[in-house]
């Protein structure tokens, strides 16, 4: 039987040494949920938050197939090792698209704040940067391109308490932004998006720089995980250092069979 852990820290050892802030958010009980094969002494566990699902411990078929209500239609499954990877492929076949993501090193003292301040001011004429307030939160949530900037916060009250973000505005409308996809005790996981027609104008660079500065001013860490090499290159331009590629699986909508237990 797969159950949700009321005390997520019971799965700490299964995720030990996994340097991933979304997992930390779940284990700390701040955002997300932990599911496991046993409520007291779990051997297998799954950290679920937003689009992501991290699988750890002893590979478990029921856990791979389990679909919590909090899961999005399209899920990115991240296996702890090759055995988990094989099980995901066995369970979903062609519905599991193997992808490569890119881990970025977490180095608190690596940033050149003078360079970041210059970057934050490097907007083209006609654009401004603002912190995300309630009005901008609602505007981001109402547009498909910007929804992920705030999507993990059901209401502005939660975003105001846990989140942090900036947007670039053109004629009063958000066209690019950098925000906290998720939050954990020591920092945030950065999400950056730009409306398609405003890409390659330096807006993501300026927004990313401003958000990093805001994090540093508050004593929290701006973690970055890249979904492609372009994102990794932007991270490096902002002062981060590349760590390594890693394997994940994009599970397409309706691929999962939700197991319902009595």
WOPEFEN-V64902 format. One line per field, one symbol per residue. ss: DSSP state (2 for helix, 1 for strand, 0 for the rest). psi: psi as a letter, one per 30 degrees, with the letter a starting at -180 (. if undefined). A space follows every 10 residues. Layout:
BEGIN
ss = ???
psi = ???
END
This chain:
BEGIN
ss = 0011000222 2222200000 2222222000 0011110000 0001111110 0111111000 2222200000 0000111110 0222222222 2222211111 1111000000 0022222222 0000001111 1002222222 2002222220 0000022222 2200111111 0011111111 1111001111 1111022200 0022222222 2222222200 1110110022 2222222000 0111111111 1000000000 00
psi = kklkkfjfff geeegkgjij feeeeeefge lalkklfkfe ikfklkkkkb fkjkklakkj eeeefkjlff klekkjkjkf afeeeeeeee efbffjjklk ljkkkjjegf kjeeeeeeef ggklkfklkk kjaeeeeeee ffkefgeffg fgjfleeeee eflkllkkkj hgkkfllklj elklefalkk kkkkkefglh ggeeeeeeee eeeeeeffgl kikkkkflfe eeeeeeeffl kkdlllklkj jlkgfkjkkk k.
END
